[in-house]
């Protein structure tokens, strides 16, 4: 197992615990926002403009995480709360990007926000509305705990890799 495989293992464990998907970006050229598995985002990205905005947002936050060398929380172009986490281990550099979540207030404002996104990106409102309902809702405290869990799982997998390197 190498560092990338250890991180991917941690991301799978994180998803099993939280239900949130995350993905690893090793290089800015690897950004492929269309491959993100969140159904709301997939529906929104049927719009070329939404896909472009998503990739710009992901790219900016990938760079911010690497430059600041700390977890960066942000609101993506579609209003979802996301975080980017830099990973540096024995010459391996990358950033983990989280699946977006929403706040209680965003749940209350869902109809008007979905209407705005539908009009702005010319995407069917009913499809966006159905998929907006399944986005995980979290408080700020839950987000912070979730980020800590993700970091701890990655740290654990990387520590196990360092303690038990596979000879090859």
N, C-alpha and C positions, 0 to 999 in steps of 0.2 A: 504494500500500500504506500502511496506517495501522499504528499500534502494535499493535492487536489482531491484525491479519493477520500482522504480523512475528512475534509471539509464537506464533501458531498454526502458522506455518511452522517455527519452532524446535521446537515440540512434535512435529510430524510427523518432523522430522529425528532427534530424540531417540528416538522410537519405532523408527525404522528402524535405529538403531545399537544400542539396548539391548533392544528388544522390549517396553519398558514404556510403557504409556499414561499420559498425564497430561492434565489438563483445566484450563481457565482459568475462574476465577470472578471476574466483575467487580464483583458486588454480592451481598450476603448473600441477597437475594431470588432470585438466579440458582441457588442451590444446588438441585440436582436429582440426588440420589444414585442414584435409580433409573436414570438414564441412563448411569451408569458402565459401562464395557464389560468389566470383569473378570468372567469367568464364575462364579468362586466367589462373588463378591459378588452377582452377579445371582441366583444360586440362593438364597443366604441371604436376600436381600431380597424373596423371595416371602412372607416373614413381615412383617406390618405392624410388629411390634415391632422387628425387625432394621432395617427401613427407617428407622423413627423414630430409633433409636439411631445409625444411620449419619449421618443428617442432623444430629443434635445434635453428633456428633463432628466432622463436616466444618465446621459452623458455628463451633464453638469454635476449631478450628484455623485457620480462615480469619481470625477476629478476632485470634487470637494472633500470626499472621504479620504482619498489618498493624500491630498495636500494637507489636510488638517490632522490626519492620522488619528481620527476619533469618529465615533458614531455620529452621523448627521441625520436628524429627523427633518422631514420636509413634507409639504403638501404638493402632490403632483399636479399636473395641468388639469386633471379631472377632479381635483379636490380630495383625493384619497390621502390619508396620512401614511407615509412610508418612511423607511430608514435605510441608510447605506452604512455598511460596516467594513472598514478596511481590514485586510488580512495580510500579515507579513510573517513569513516563517521560512527560515533557511533559504533565502533567495526567492521564495515564492511570494508574489505580490498579486493581490486581487481585491475585489470588493463584493460583498454579499449585499444584494438588494432584496428588500422584503416585499411581500405582497401587501397591497394597500388595505387599510382598515378605515372605518368611519367612527365618528363620535356620536353621542346621543343627540346632539344638536343637528348633526347632519341627517340623522334618521328623521327628525321632525321636519327638516327642510327638504326632504327627499323629492317630493313632487316638483317643487320649483327648480331644484338643482337639475333634476333629470330633464325637465322641460328646456332649461338653458342649454345643456349639453346636446340634447337632441336637435335643437335649432342651430346651434353653433357649428356642429359637425355633420348635420344632415343625416342623422341616424334615427332609425325607428324608435319612437318614444316608448312604445309598449315593450319592446325587447329590452331596452335599457332599464326600464322600471322593474321588470321581472328579475333582472340580474342584479340590480342595485340592492334588492331586498336580501340577497344572500351574502353580501359583503359582511365580513365579521365586524361587529361593533365592539369597541374597546374604550375604556377610560384612559386618561393619561397614565395613571398608576399601572394599569394592566399593560399598556404599551411598554413602559419602562421595565416591568418585570419580564415581559416577553423578550425584550432586547437583551436583558441580563441572561436569561435562559439560553438564548441563541449563542451569545458570547461564551457562556460556560460550556455548552455542548461542543463548540468548535475548539475551545481551549483543551477540553478533555480529550477529544479525538487526536489533536496534534500532540498532546503530552504522551498519549499511548503510543503514537507513532514514534516519537523520540525515544521512549523507553524500550520499545520492542521493534526496532527497525527490521524490515524484511530484507533478508540477504538475497541478492539477485545477481 
